[in-house]
Amino acid sequence: MNIRRASYIERAYSHLPDLSIEIKETIVRILPILSLLFGILITIASIADLLGTFFITSFTLSGNGPQIIQQLFLRSVVGLVQGLLMIFAFQGLRHRAFSGWRLFFWSQILWITSTLLILSPSFLLGIVILYPLYQVKSYYSK
């Protein structure tokens, strides 16, 4: 996704009502903790999922097995990257650096993209998370 598309997303969210200053400040305070916590959980779950995928492969060698294995492997790798992005975003979010905000933003875009690829309705949660994320964007310095 290039900068032009990212600004399109920002324009779409700009039409929604602004959150109150108190809510924005609360989001800015808890976002680093949430980023680190969920980043660690997603990374651990993805590593376990990757290890499980190789275990399942030995039992599922016929029929739709290869397709399922490919989907599991793709989901695990994307989850691992997303979790690492969230972990790396922690320091930047804690120091209110724009680089941390951007890493968290890309982790959410990765989540939305991956859930759309596997046709999961949880992509809606990723879209909802982008709303408060754009609301607090101005709190992070470039």
N, CA, C and O atoms as CSV, one atom per row, in Angstrom:
chain,resi,resn,atom,element,x,y,z
A,1,MET,N,N,0.859,-1.164,0.000
A,1,MET,CA,C,0.000,0.000,0.000
A,1,MET,C,C,0.905,1.226,0.000
A,1,MET,O,O,1.801,1.356,0.834
A,2,ASN,N,N,0.660,2.101,-0.930
A,2,ASN,CA,C,1.510,3.287,-1.003
A,2,ASN,C,C,0.900,4.436,-0.199
A,2,ASN,O,O,-0.179,4.318,0.381
A,3,ILE,N,N,1.633,5.552,-0.188
A,3,ILE,CA,C,1.224,6.711,0.603
A,3,ILE,C,C,-0.127,7.252,0.133
A,3,ILE,O,O,-0.932,7.704,0.948
A,4,ARG,N,N,-0.372,7.209,-1.153
A,4,ARG,CA,C,-1.631,7.729,-1.694
A,4,ARG,C,C,-2.825,6.956,-1.131
A,4,ARG,O,O,-3.835,7.553,-0.756
A,5,ARG,N,N,-2.706,5.632,-1.073
A,5,ARG,CA,C,-3.795,4.822,-0.518
A,5,ARG,C,C,-3.953,5.057,0.977
A,5,ARG,O,O,-5.068,5.108,1.496
A,6,ALA,N,N,-2.812,5.199,1.670
A,6,ALA,CA,C,-2.876,5.463,3.110
A,6,ALA,C,C,-3.583,6.786,3.371
A,6,ALA,O,O,-4.362,6.891,4.318
A,7,SER,N,N,-3.323,7.797,2.545
A,7,SER,CA,C,-4.011,9.078,2.737
A,7,SER,C,C,-5.491,8.952,2.388
A,7,SER,O,O,-6.319,9.669,2.951
A,8,TYR,N,N,-5.835,8.054,1.469
A,8,TYR,CA,C,-7.240,7.802,1.156
A,8,TYR,C,C,-7.955,7.235,2.377
A,8,TYR,O,O,-9.077,7.630,2.693
A,9,ILE,N,N,-7.294,6.308,3.057
A,9,ILE,CA,C,-7.877,5.727,4.271
A,9,ILE,C,C,-8.051,6.818,5.322
A,9,ILE,O,O,-9.081,6.882,5.993
A,10,GLU,N,N,-7.045,7.672,5.463
A,10,GLU,CA,C,-7.109,8.758,6.445
A,10,GLU,C,C,-8.262,9.708,6.128
A,10,GLU,O,O,-8.973,10.152,7.029
A,11,ARG,N,N,-8.441,10.014,4.856
A,11,ARG,CA,C,-9.565,10.889,4.478
A,11,ARG,C,C,-10.906,10.242,4.795
A,11,ARG,O,O,-11.841,10.919,5.223
A,12,ALA,N,N,-11.000,8.937,4.588
A,12,ALA,CA,C,-12.252,8.238,4.890
A,12,ALA,C,C,-12.564,8.317,6.381
A,12,ALA,O,O,-13.715,8.525,6.765
A,13,TYR,N,N,-11.547,8.151,7.220
A,13,TYR,CA,C,-11.755,8.214,8.665
A,13,TYR,C,C,-11.962,9.648,9.152
A,13,TYR,O,O,-12.528,9.857,10.225
A,14,SER,N,N,-11.519,10.621,8.392
A,14,SER,CA,C,-11.678,12.015,8.825
A,14,SER,C,C,-13.137,12.461,8.788
A,14,SER,O,O,-13.489,13.466,9.406
A,15,HIS,N,N,-13.980,11.739,8.080
A,15,HIS,CA,C,-15.404,12.081,8.014
A,15,HIS,C,C,-16.174,11.593,9.242
A,15,HIS,O,O,-17.328,11.971,9.449
A,16,LEU,N,N,-15.537,10.762,10.044
A,16,LEU,CA,C,-16.184,10.265,11.254
A,16,LEU,C,C,-16.008,11.285,12.378
A,16,LEU,O,O,-15.088,12.101,12.324
A,17,PRO,N,N,-16.858,11.254,13.376
A,17,PRO,CA,C,-16.751,12.242,14.475
A,17,PRO,C,C,-15.459,12.068,15.269
A,17,PRO,O,O,-14.947,10.959,15.419
A,18,ASP,N,N,-14.952,13.181,15.769
A,18,ASP,CA,C,-13.741,13.157,16.589
A,18,ASP,C,C,-14.038,12.593,17.968
A,18,ASP,O,O,-15.119,12.787,18.523
A,19,LEU,N,N,-13.057,11.896,18.500
A,19,LEU,CA,C,-13.157,11.418,19.878
A,19,LEU,C,C,-12.809,12.570,20.815
A,19,LEU,O,O,-12.139,13.518,20.407
A,20,SER,N,N,-13.249,12.498,22.045
A,20,SER,CA,C,-12.928,13.548,23.012
A,20,SER,C,C,-11.434,13.500,23.349
A,20,SER,O,O,-10.776,12.479,23.150
A,21,ILE,N,N,-10.921,14.600,23.852
A,21,ILE,CA,C,-9.502,14.689,24.206
A,21,ILE,C,C,-9.148,13.662,25.275
A,21,ILE,O,O,-8.074,13.063,25.224
A,22,GLU,N,N,-10.033,13.453,26.236
A,22,GLU,CA,C,-9.771,12.480,27.298
A,22,GLU,C,C,-9.622,11.071,26.726
A,22,GLU,O,O,-8.728,10.326,27.128
A,23,ILE,N,N,-10.480,10.713,25.805
A,23,ILE,CA,C,-10.419,9.388,25.193
A,23,ILE,C,C,-9.134,9.255,24.379
A,23,ILE,O,O,-8.467,8.222,24.433
A,24,LYS,N,N,-8.786,10.297,23.627
A,24,LYS,CA,C,-7.555,10.260,22.837
A,24,LYS,C,C,-6.335,10.085,23.734
A,24,LYS,O,O,-5.447,9.289,23.432
A,25,GLU,N,N,-6.293,10.823,24.828
A,25,GLU,CA,C,-5.148,10.714,25.734
A,25,GLU,C,C,-5.086,9.340,26.399
A,25,GLU,O,O,-4.000,8.815,26.646
A,26,THR,N,N,-6.233,8.769,26.682
A,26,THR,CA,C,-6.266,7.413,27.236
A,26,THR,C,C,-5.736,6.412,26.212
A,26,THR,O,O,-4.970,5.513,26.558
A,27,ILE,N,N,-6.139,6.566,24.969
A,27,ILE,CA,C,-5.665,5.674,23.909
A,27,ILE,C,C,-4.152,5.783,23.779
A,27,ILE,O,O,-3.460,4.770,23.673
A,28,VAL,N,N,-3.639,7.013,23.785
A,28,VAL,CA,C,-2.198,7.222,23.655
A,28,VAL,C,C,-1.452,6.593,24.834
A,28,VAL,O,O,-0.348,6.075,24.663
A,29,ARG,N,N,-2.046,6.634,26.026
A,29,ARG,CA,C,-1.418,6.044,27.206
A,29,ARG,C,C,-1.406,4.517,27.161
A,29,ARG,O,O,-0.409,3.899,27.536
A,30,ILE,N,N,-2.499,3.900,26.708
A,30,ILE,CA,C,-2.577,2.440,26.755
A,30,ILE,C,C,-2.098,1.755,25.476
A,30,ILE,O,O,-1.846,0.550,25.480
A,31,LEU,N,N,-1.971,2.499,24.395
A,31,LEU,CA,C,-1.579,1.882,23.118
A,31,LEU,C,C,-0.224,1.181,23.184
A,31,LEU,O,O,-0.102,0.083,22.641
A,32,PRO,N,N,0.799,1.754,23.818
A,32,PRO,CA,C,2.075,1.014,23.891
A,32,PRO,C,C,1.946,-0.312,24.640
A,32,PRO,O,O,2.525,-1.318,24.230
A,33,ILE,N,N,1.197,-0.312,25.725
A,33,ILE,CA,C,1.023,-1.537,26.511
A,33,ILE,C,C,0.268,-2.582,25.689
A,33,ILE,O,O,0.649,-3.752,25.659
A,34,LEU,N,N,-0.800,-2.151,25.026
A,34,LEU,CA,C,-1.568,-3.081,24.195
A,34,LEU,C,C,-0.728,-3.618,23.043
A,34,LEU,O,O,-0.807,-4.797,22.697
A,35,SER,N,N,0.074,-2.741,22.458
A,35,SER,CA,C,0.933,-3.144,21.347
A,35,SER,C,C,1.925,-4.218,21.782
A,35,SER,O,O,2.108,-5.220,21.091
A,36,LEU,N,N,2.557,-4.005,22.919
A,36,LEU,CA,C,3.526,-4.982,23.417
A,36,LEU,C,C,2.839,-6.281,23.823
A,36,LEU,O,O,3.284,-7.365,23.448
A,37,LEU,N,N,1.762,-6.172,24.584
A,37,LEU,CA,C,1.054,-7.356,25.059
A,37,LEU,C,C,0.535,-8.210,23.900
A,37,LEU,O,O,0.815,-9.406,23.831
A,38,PHE,N,N,-0.220,-7.589,22.994
A,38,PHE,CA,C,-0.774,-8.353,21.883
A,38,PHE,C,C,0.298,-8.768,20.890
A,38,PHE,O,O,0.178,-9.811,20.248
A,39,GLY,N,N,1.346,-7.962,20.758
A,39,GLY,CA,C,2.457,-8.349,19.895
A,39,GLY,C,C,3.118,-9.631,20.378
A,39,GLY,O,O,3.405,-10.529,19.586
A,40,ILE,N,N,3.355,-9.709,21.674
A,40,ILE,CA,C,3.965,-10.919,22.244
A,40,ILE,C,C,3.020,-12.112,22.094
A,40,ILE,O,O,3.445,-13.197,21.699
A,41,LEU,N,N,1.740,-11.911,22.409
A,41,LEU,CA,C,0.767,-13.015,22.305
A,41,LEU,C,C,0.621,-13.502,20.863
A,41,LEU,O,O,0.589,-14.708,20.617
A,42,ILE,N,N,0.534,-12.579,19.920
A,42,ILE,CA,C,0.383,-12.967,18.512
A,42,ILE,C,C,1.642,-13.676,18.019
A,42,ILE,O,O,1.553,-14.650,17.271
A,43,THR,N,N,2.806,-13.196,18.432
A,43,THR,CA,C,4.058,-13.826,18.015
A,43,THR,C,C,4.166,-15.242,18.569
A,43,THR,O,O,4.518,-16.167,17.838
A,44,ILE,N,N,3.871,-15.418,19.844
A,44,ILE,CA,C,3.930,-16.755,20.450
A,44,ILE,C,C,2.916,-17.687,19.790
A,44,ILE,O,O,3.232,-18.836,19.482
A,45,ALA,N,N,1.702,-17.193,19.574
A,45,ALA,CA,C,0.675,-18.023,18.939
A,45,ALA,C,C,1.065,-18.396,17.507
A,45,ALA,O,O,0.810,-19.515,17.064
A,46,SER,N,N,1.675,-17.471,16.796
A,46,SER,CA,C,2.082,-17.744,15.417
A,46,SER,C,C,3.219,-18.758,15.363
A,46,SER,O,O,3.247,-19.621,14.485
A,47,ILE,N,N,4.155,-18.653,16.300
A,47,ILE,CA,C,5.247,-19.636,16.346
A,47,ILE,C,C,4.682,-21.018,16.666
A,47,ILE,O,O,5.064,-22.009,16.044
A,48,ALA,N,N,3.777,-21.081,17.634
A,48,ALA,CA,C,3.142,-22.369,17.973
A,48,ALA,C,C,2.350,-22.907,16.783
A,48,ALA,O,O,2.352,-24.109,16.515
A,49,ASP,N,N,1.677,-22.007,16.076
A,49,ASP,CA,C,0.915,-22.403,14.896
A,49,ASP,C,C,1.838,-22.917,13.798
A,49,ASP,O,O,1.524,-23.903,13.131
A,50,LEU,N,N,2.969,-22.257,13.610
A,50,LEU,CA,C,3.947,-22.722,12.622
A,50,LEU,C,C,4.453,-24.112,12.966
A,50,LEU,O,O,4.525,-24.984,12.100
A,51,LEU,N,N,4.804,-24.319,14.226
A,51,LEU,CA,C,5.278,-25.635,14.640
A,51,LEU,C,C,4.187,-26.682,14.479
A,51,LEU,O,O,4.464,-27.814,14.083
A,52,GLY,N,N,2.952,-26.312,14.782
A,52,GLY,CA,C,1.825,-27.224,14.620
A,52,GLY,C,C,1.553,-27.543,13.167
A,52,GLY,O,O,1.148,-28.659,12.841
A,53,THR,N,N,1.771,-26.567,12.281
A,53,THR,CA,C,1.548,-26.786,10.853
A,53,THR,C,C,2.465,-27.882,10.335
A,53,THR,O,O,2.029,-28.724,9.550
A,54,PHE,N,N,3.717,-27.891,10.755
A,54,PHE,CA,C,4.639,-28.926,10.311
A,54,PHE,C,C,4.264,-30.283,10.893
A,54,PHE,O,O,4.473,-31.312,10.252
A,55,PHE,N,N,3.714,-30.291,12.097
A,55,PHE,CA,C,3.256,-31.534,12.709
A,55,PHE,C,C,2.046,-32.082,11.961
A,55,PHE,O,O,1.959,-33.281,11.696
A,56,ILE,N,N,1.110,-31.188,11.623
A,56,ILE,CA,C,-0.102,-31.600,10.898
A,56,ILE,C,C,0.248,-32.121,9.514
A,56,ILE,O,O,-0.413,-33.031,9.012
A,57,THR,N,N,1.280,-31.558,8.888
A,57,THR,CA,C,1.680,-31.955,7.542
A,57,THR,C,C,1.957,-33.444,7.465
A,57,THR,O,O,1.624,-34.082,6.466
A,58,SER,N,N,2.550,-34.002,8.483
A,58,SER,CA,C,2.878,-35.416,8.446
A,58,SER,C,C,1.632,-36.306,8.482
A,58,SER,O,O,1.703,-37.472,8.094
A,59,PHE,N,N,0.511,-35.784,8.935
A,59,PHE,CA,C,-0.723,-36.568,8.996
A,59,PHE,C,C,-1.701,-36.256,7.876
A,59,PHE,O,O,-2.674,-36.986,7.685
A,60,THR,N,N,-1.461,-35.195,7.141
A,60,THR,CA,C,-2.416,-34.753,6.128
A,60,THR,C,C,-1.717,-34.663,4.776
A,60,THR,O,O,-1.363,-33.574,4.324
A,61,LEU,N,N,-1.525,-35.785,4.150
A,61,LEU,CA,C,-0.807,-35.785,2.881
A,61,LEU,C,C,-1.716,-36.010,1.688
A,61,LEU,O,O,-1.220,-36.051,0.562
A,62,SER,N,N,-3.024,-36.157,1.872
A,62,SER,CA,C,-3.907,-36.410,0.745
A,62,SER,C,C,-5.089,-35.450,0.758
A,62,SER,O,O,-5.313,-34.734,1.734
A,63,GLY,N,N,-5.832,-35.446,-0.323
A,63,GLY,CA,C,-7.039,-34.620,-0.415
A,63,GLY,C,C,-6.734,-33.140,-0.402
A,63,GLY,O,O,-5.851,-32.673,-1.121
A,64,ASN,N,N,-7.471,-32.396,0.426
A,64,ASN,CA,C,-7.282,-30.951,0.541
A,64,ASN,C,C,-6.177,-30.588,1.519
A,64,ASN,O,O,-5.991,-29.409,1.818
A,65,GLY,N,N,-5.460,-31.545,2.011
A,65,GLY,CA,C,-4.402,-31.306,2.983
A,65,GLY,C,C,-3.419,-30.229,2.576
A,65,GLY,O,O,-3.164,-29.313,3.358
A,66,PRO,N,N,-2.848,-30.308,1.358
A,66,PRO,CA,C,-1.876,-29.281,0.966
A,66,PRO,C,C,-2.451,-27.860,0.962
A,66,PRO,O,O,-1.759,-26.915,1.341
A,67,GLN,N,N,-3.701,-27.701,0.540
A,67,GLN,CA,C,-4.329,-26.366,0.554
A,67,GLN,C,C,-4.488,-25.846,1.975
A,67,GLN,O,O,-4.212,-24.680,2.255
A,68,ILE,N,N,-4.926,-26.706,2.850
A,68,ILE,CA,C,-5.112,-26.315,4.249
A,68,ILE,C,C,-3.773,-25.956,4.872
A,68,ILE,O,O,-3.665,-24.975,5.607
A,69,ILE,N,N,-2.752,-26.756,4.575
A,69,ILE,CA,C,-1.419,-26.499,5.110
A,69,ILE,C,C,-0.897,-25.162,4.610
A,69,ILE,O,O,-0.304,-24.404,5.377
A,70,GLN,N,N,-1.111,-24.862,3.333
A,70,GLN,CA,C,-0.668,-23.580,2.786
A,70,GLN,C,C,-1.367,-22.420,3.485
A,70,GLN,O,O,-0.726,-21.420,3.808
A,71,GLN,N,N,-2.668,-22.539,3.723
A,71,GLN,CA,C,-3.400,-21.477,4.410
A,71,GLN,C,C,-2.909,-21.313,5.844
A,71,GLN,O,O,-2.738,-20.189,6.316
A,72,LEU,N,N,-2.683,-22.424,6.540
A,72,LEU,CA,C,-2.176,-22.356,7.906
A,72,LEU,C,C,-0.788,-21.732,7.946
A,72,LEU,O,O,-0.490,-20.910,8.812
A,73,PHE,N,N,0.051,-22.127,7.008
A,73,PHE,CA,C,1.406,-21.595,6.953
A,73,PHE,C,C,1.386,-20.099,6.658
A,73,PHE,O,O,2.101,-19.331,7.302
A,74,LEU,N,N,0.578,-19.684,5.696
A,74,LEU,CA,C,0.471,-18.266,5.353
A,74,LEU,C,C,-0.041,-17.475,6.548
A,74,LEU,O,O,0.506,-16.420,6.872
A,75,ARG,N,N,-1.079,-17.970,7.202
A,75,ARG,CA,C,-1.631,-17.282,8.371
A,75,ARG,C,C,-0.601,-17.168,9.488
A,75,ARG,O,O,-0.523,-16.143,10.165
A,76,SER,N,N,0.184,-18.213,9.679
A,76,SER,CA,C,1.200,-18.200,10.730
A,76,SER,C,C,2.308,-17.203,10.426
A,76,SER,O,O,2.737,-16.466,11.314
A,77,VAL,N,N,2.770,-17.173,9.201
A,77,VAL,CA,C,3.849,-16.249,8.828
A,77,VAL,C,C,3.363,-14.807,8.924
A,77,VAL,O,O,4.070,-13.948,9.451
A,78,VAL,N,N,2.173,-14.538,8.424
A,78,VAL,CA,C,1.621,-13.183,8.502
A,78,VAL,C,C,1.422,-12.787,9.961
A,78,VAL,O,O,1.709,-11.650,10.335
A,79,GLY,N,N,0.938,-13.703,10.783
A,79,GLY,CA,C,0.765,-13.429,12.204
A,79,GLY,C,C,2.086,-13.147,12.888
A,79,GLY,O,O,2.166,-12.274,13.752
A,80,LEU,N,N,3.118,-13.876,12.510
A,80,LEU,CA,C,4.441,-13.647,13.083
A,80,LEU,C,C,4.950,-12.251,12.739
A,80,LEU,O,O,5.461,-11.542,13.606
A,81,VAL,N,N,4.811,-11.861,11.482
A,81,VAL,CA,C,5.240,-10.517,11.058
A,81,VAL,C,C,4.413,-9.454,11.777
A,81,VAL,O,O,4.960,-8.455,12.244
A,82,GLN,N,N,3.112,-9.661,11.867
A,82,GLN,CA,C,2.254,-8.691,12.546
A,82,GLN,C,C,2.642,-8.556,14.015
A,82,GLN,O,O,2.738,-7.442,14.530
A,83,GLY,N,N,2.864,-9.666,14.684
A,83,GLY,CA,C,3.256,-9.624,16.089
A,83,GLY,C,C,4.580,-8.903,16.286
A,83,GLY,O,O,4.730,-8.118,17.222
A,84,LEU,N,N,5.540,-9.167,15.410
A,84,LEU,CA,C,6.835,-8.492,15.516
A,84,LEU,C,C,6.709,-6.991,15.255
A,84,LEU,O,O,7.361,-6.189,15.924
A,85,LEU,N,N,5.882,-6.612,14.294
A,85,LEU,CA,C,5.653,-5.183,14.049
A,85,LEU,C,C,5.090,-4.501,15.290
A,85,LEU,O,O,5.481,-3.385,15.631
A,86,MET,N,N,4.173,-5.181,15.954
A,86,MET,CA,C,3.578,-4.608,17.157
A,86,MET,C,C,4.605,-4.505,18.288
A,86,MET,O,O,4.615,-3.525,19.032
A,87,ILE,N,N,5.456,-5.506,18.412
A,87,ILE,CA,C,6.500,-5.457,19.438
A,87,ILE,C,C,7.468,-4.316,19.145
A,87,ILE,O,O,7.832,-3.558,20.044
A,88,PHE,N,N,7.885,-4.195,17.882
A,88,PHE,CA,C,8.813,-3.130,17.503
A,88,PHE,C,C,8.174,-1.748,17.631
A,88,PHE,O,O,8.882,-0.755,17.796
A,89,ALA,N,N,6.862,-1.675,17.556
A,89,ALA,CA,C,6.171,-0.389,17.682
A,89,ALA,C,C,6.143,0.110,19.118
A,89,ALA,O,O,5.931,1.299,19.357
A,90,PHE,N,N,6.351,-0.775,20.066
A,90,PHE,CA,C,6.218,-0.425,21.484
A,90,PHE,C,C,7.060,0.790,21.876
A,90,PHE,O,O,6.525,1.752,22.427
A,91,GLN,N,N,8.359,0.763,21.604
A,91,GLN,CA,C,9.227,1.870,22.021
A,91,GLN,C,C,8.798,3.182,21.386
A,91,GLN,O,O,8.744,4.214,22.055
A,92,GLY,N,N,8.495,3.142,20.098
A,92,GLY,CA,C,8.062,4.358,19.419
A,92,GLY,C,C,6.756,4.899,19.972
A,92,GLY,O,O,6.605,6.108,20.146
A,93,LEU,N,N,5.821,4.016,20.246
A,93,LEU,CA,C,4.546,4.451,20.821
A,93,LEU,C,C,4.754,5.014,22.224
A,93,LEU,O,O,4.116,5.995,22.607
A,94,ARG,N,N,5.639,4.394,22.980
A,94,ARG,CA,C,5.904,4.855,24.339
A,94,ARG,C,C,6.516,6.254,24.361
A,94,ARG,O,O,6.223,7.060,25.244
A,95,HIS,N,N,7.374,6.529,23.370
A,95,HIS,CA,C,8.021,7.842,23.286
A,95,HIS,C,C,7.279,8.801,22.362
A,95,HIS,O,O,7.775,9.879,22.035
A,96,ARG,N,N,6.091,8.393,21.951
A,96,ARG,CA,C,5.239,9.191,21.056
A,96,ARG,C,C,5.951,9.585,19.765
A,96,ARG,O,O,5.842,10.718,19.298
A,97,ALA,N,N,6.673,8.638,19.208
A,97,ALA,CA,C,7.349,8.837,17.927
A,97,ALA,C,C,6.445,8.324,16.814
A,97,ALA,O,O,5.763,7.310,16.964
A,98,PHE,N,N,6.453,9.032,15.710
A,98,PHE,CA,C,5.602,8.660,14.585
A,98,PHE,C,C,5.982,7.285,14.030
A,98,PHE,O,O,5.131,6.575,13.494
A,99,SER,N,N,7.247,6.913,14.157
A,99,SER,CA,C,7.677,5.601,13.662
A,99,SER,C,C,6.926,4.470,14.371
A,99,SER,O,O,6.592,3.463,13.746
A,100,GLY,N,N,6.661,4.628,15.659
A,100,GLY,CA,C,5.891,3.627,16.391
A,100,GLY,C,C,4.448,3.572,15.914
A,100,GLY,O,O,3.872,2.494,15.762
A,101,TRP,N,N,3.872,4.748,15.679
A,101,TRP,CA,C,2.500,4.797,15.166
A,101,TRP,C,C,2.424,4.102,13.816
A,101,TRP,O,O,1.498,3.335,13.550
A,102,ARG,N,N,3.414,4.379,12.963
A,102,ARG,CA,C,3.421,3.803,11.609
A,102,ARG,C,C,3.559,2.289,11.655
A,102,ARG,O,O,2.886,1.588,10.899
A,103,LEU,N,N,4.425,1.768,12.536
A,103,LEU,CA,C,4.562,0.311,12.652
A,103,LEU,C,C,3.257,-0.333,13.109
A,103,LEU,O,O,2.859,-1.380,12.600
A,104,PHE,N,N,2.600,0.302,14.072
A,104,PHE,CA,C,1.317,-0.225,14.543
A,104,PHE,C,C,0.275,-0.163,13.424
A,104,PHE,O,O,-0.508,-1.096,13.249
A,105,PHE,N,N,0.269,0.927,12.678
A,105,PHE,CA,C,-0.649,1.067,11.549
A,105,PHE,C,C,-0.444,-0.071,10.540
A,105,PHE,O,O,-1.412,-0.695,10.104
A,106,TRP,N,N,0.817,-0.341,10.170
A,106,TRP,CA,C,1.086,-1.388,9.185
A,106,TRP,C,C,0.740,-2.770,9.729
A,106,TRP,O,O,0.360,-3.655,8.963
A,107,SER,N,N,0.866,-2.965,11.033
A,107,SER,CA,C,0.456,-4.254,11.593
A,107,SER,C,C,-1.053,-4.448,11.430
A,107,SER,O,O,-1.521,-5.559,11.181
A,108,GLN,N,N,-1.801,-3.363,11.571
A,108,GLN,CA,C,-3.254,-3.451,11.390
A,108,GLN,C,C,-3.627,-3.665,9.920
A,108,GLN,O,O,-4.554,-4.418,9.620
A,109,ILE,N,N,-2.917,-3.014,9.015
A,109,ILE,CA,C,-3.152,-3.220,7.576
A,109,ILE,C,C,-2.841,-4.664,7.206
A,109,ILE,O,O,-3.560,-5.280,6.420
A,110,LEU,N,N,-1.770,-5.199,7.776
A,110,LEU,CA,C,-1.419,-6.599,7.533
A,110,LEU,C,C,-2.513,-7.522,8.049
A,110,LEU,O,O,-2.863,-8.504,7.395
A,111,TRP,N,N,-3.051,-7.209,9.217
A,111,TRP,CA,C,-4.142,-8.010,9.779
A,111,TRP,C,C,-5.367,-7.954,8.871
A,111,TRP,O,O,-5.952,-8.990,8.553
A,112,ILE,N,N,-5.750,-6.773,8.462
A,112,ILE,CA,C,-6.926,-6.627,7.594
A,112,ILE,C,C,-6.731,-7.405,6.300
A,112,ILE,O,O,-7.631,-8.118,5.856
A,113,THR,N,N,-5.561,-7.270,5.701
A,113,THR,CA,C,-5.272,-7.965,4.441
A,113,THR,C,C,-5.313,-9.475,4.624
A,113,THR,O,O,-5.914,-10.184,3.817
A,114,SER,N,N,-4.677,-9.967,5.683
A,114,SER,CA,C,-4.642,-11.419,5.889
A,114,SER,C,C,-6.021,-11.983,6.187
A,114,SER,O,O,-6.350,-13.081,5.738
A,115,THR,N,N,-6.835,-11.243,6.941
A,115,THR,CA,C,-8.178,-11.758,7.231
A,115,THR,C,C,-9.067,-11.725,5.991
A,115,THR,O,O,-9.956,-12.562,5.839
A,116,LEU,N,N,-8.829,-10.767,5.114
A,116,LEU,CA,C,-9.575,-10.753,3.857
A,116,LEU,C,C,-9.161,-11.914,2.956
A,116,LEU,O,O,-9.997,-12.488,2.257
A,117,LEU,N,N,-7.874,-12.261,2.970
A,117,LEU,CA,C,-7.392,-13.371,2.149
A,117,LEU,C,C,-7.994,-14.701,2.572
A,117,LEU,O,O,-8.250,-15.561,1.730
A,118,ILE,N,N,-8.222,-14.876,3.866
A,118,ILE,CA,C,-8.806,-16.142,4.324
A,118,ILE,C,C,-10.320,-16.019,4.545
A,118,ILE,O,O,-10.951,-16.907,5.118
A,119,LEU,N,N,-10.880,-14.911,4.083
A,119,LEU,CA,C,-12.323,-14.668,4.135
A,119,LEU,C,C,-12.879,-14.727,5.558
A,119,LEU,O,O,-13.930,-15.318,5.805
A,120,SER,N,N,-12.162,-14.110,6.478
A,120,SER,CA,C,-12.593,-14.084,7.866
A,120,SER,C,C,-13.308,-12.763,8.163
A,120,SER,O,O,-12.853,-11.703,7.731
A,121,PRO,N,N,-14.403,-12.818,8.883
A,121,PRO,CA,C,-15.105,-11.573,9.223
A,121,PRO,C,C,-14.362,-10.705,10.244
A,121,PRO,O,O,-14.791,-9.587,10.526
A,122,SER,N,N,-13.263,-11.204,10.795
A,122,SER,CA,C,-12.533,-10.415,11.787
A,122,SER,C,C,-11.811,-9.218,11.173
A,122,SER,O,O,-11.220,-8.417,11.898
A,123,PHE,N,N,-11.851,-9.085,9.841
A,123,PHE,CA,C,-11.266,-7.895,9.218
A,123,PHE,C,C,-12.002,-6.639,9.688
A,123,PHE,O,O,-11.434,-5.546,9.694
A,124,LEU,N,N,-13.257,-6.799,10.077
A,124,LEU,CA,C,-14.023,-5.654,10.577
A,124,LEU,C,C,-13.401,-5.083,11.852
A,124,LEU,O,O,-13.421,-3.871,12.063
A,125,LEU,N,N,-12.855,-5.947,12.693
A,125,LEU,CA,C,-12.199,-5.483,13.912
A,125,LEU,C,C,-10.970,-4.642,13.566
A,125,LEU,O,O,-10.710,-3.628,14.214
A,126,GLY,N,N,-10.222,-5.053,12.560
A,126,GLY,CA,C,-9.073,-4.274,12.117
A,126,GLY,C,C,-9.475,-2.901,11.603
A,126,GLY,O,O,-8.780,-1.914,11.843
A,127,ILE,N,N,-10.586,-2.840,10.902
A,127,ILE,CA,C,-11.085,-1.560,10.392
A,127,ILE,C,C,-11.526,-0.670,11.550
A,127,ILE,O,O,-11.303,0.541,11.530
A,128,VAL,N,N,-12.152,-1.274,12.556
A,128,VAL,CA,C,-12.585,-0.511,13.728
A,128,VAL,C,C,-11.379,0.016,14.499
A,128,VAL,O,O,-11.415,1.141,14.996
A,129,ILE,N,N,-10.313,-0.774,14.609
A,129,ILE,CA,C,-9.113,-0.349,15.341
A,129,ILE,C,C,-8.440,0.829,14.654
A,129,ILE,O,O,-7.824,1.659,15.323
A,130,LEU,N,N,-8.544,0.922,13.335
A,130,LEU,CA,C,-7.917,2.038,12.628
A,130,LEU,C,C,-8.553,3.383,12.983
A,130,LEU,O,O,-7.887,4.417,12.919
A,131,TYR,N,N,-9.816,3.380,13.351
A,131,TYR,CA,C,-10.497,4.645,13.680
A,131,TYR,C,C,-9.830,5.368,14.854
A,131,TYR,O,O,-9.424,6.518,14.685
A,132,PRO,N,N,-9.697,4.753,16.040
A,132,PRO,CA,C,-9.014,5.477,17.117
A,132,PRO,C,C,-7.530,5.695,16.820
A,132,PRO,O,O,-6.926,6.646,17.317
A,133,LEU,N,N,-6.953,4.823,16.021
A,133,LEU,CA,C,-5.545,4.995,15.673
A,133,LEU,C,C,-5.343,6.281,14.872
A,133,LEU,O,O,-4.388,7.020,15.112
A,134,TYR,N,N,-6.228,6.546,13.933
A,134,TYR,CA,C,-6.142,7.805,13.180
A,134,TYR,C,C,-6.500,8.999,14.059
A,134,TYR,O,O,-5.988,10.098,13.844
A,135,GLN,N,N,-7.352,8.802,15.022
A,135,GLN,CA,C,-7.737,9.896,15.913
A,135,GLN,C,C,-6.554,10.384,16.757
A,135,GLN,O,O,-6.503,11.559,17.119
A,136,VAL,N,N,-5.618,9.512,17.068
A,136,VAL,CA,C,-4.479,9.903,17.905
A,136,VAL,C,C,-3.196,10.127,17.100
A,136,VAL,O,O,-2.131,10.329,17.684
A,137,LYS,N,N,-3.283,10.096,15.810
A,137,LYS,CA,C,-2.095,10.241,14.956
A,137,LYS,C,C,-1.344,11.539,15.245
A,137,LYS,O,O,-0.114,11.561,15.205
A,138,SER,N,N,-2.059,12.606,15.531
A,138,SER,CA,C,-1.426,13.913,15.763
A,138,SER,C,C,-0.617,13.947,17.065
A,138,SER,O,O,0.165,14.877,17.263
A,139,TYR,N,N,-0.778,12.985,17.937
A,139,TYR,CA,C,-0.030,12.932,19.194
A,139,TYR,C,C,1.395,12.423,18.994
A,139,TYR,O,O,2.219,12.514,19.903
A,140,TYR,N,N,1.683,11.897,17.832
A,140,TYR,CA,C,2.997,11.300,17.563
A,140,TYR,C,C,3.799,12.218,16.643
A,140,TYR,O,O,3.329,12.629,15.582
A,141,SER,N,N,5.031,12.530,17.083
A,141,SER,CA,C,5.860,13.474,16.329
A,141,SER,C,C,6.657,12.742,15.259
A,141,SER,O,O,7.067,11.594,15.428
A,142,LYS,N,N,6.858,13.439,14.168
A,142,LYS,CA,C,7.583,12.843,13.025
A,142,LYS,C,C,9.047,13.051,13.121
A,142,LYS,O,O,9.792,12.614,12.244
